[in-house]
Amino acid sequence: MTTTTTATTTTTVNLSGALAECRSAFPDQIAQAVARASCVIKATELIRPLLPFPDLLDRENALRKALAEQVQARATSLLERNIQIQKLHSQLLDEERSRLAAAPADASTPPPAVTQWRQSNPEGCGRLGGDSGTCY
């Protein structure tokens, strides 16, 4: 059990650090949109096995990749991309809550990395200047 706790703590630190590295390595959110999205997708893969429904993260990352291609091609604005990611993330959290409510009760506390993902991309990310540590 200690190993699990240590792995979870390590995952949380690595997720935060990996996302920060993505922002640092690819600061131009338009010209480097595809590379930055690929980096974020790789970083979020750290939490995939910890999620109760990893397919939700897969759907978010599929949209992230598609929108990055559109942003880099200048077919979609960065603001529109942020709005779409924020809306989908919110829908995915609603779907996760519905699935969890229908599933047998699990009284365990989710790992910190799962909580971090759930709290990412809040409504403020869909506004100009929405590039904080929680917007990705």
Beta strands, then each sheet from edge to edge (+ up, - down):
end
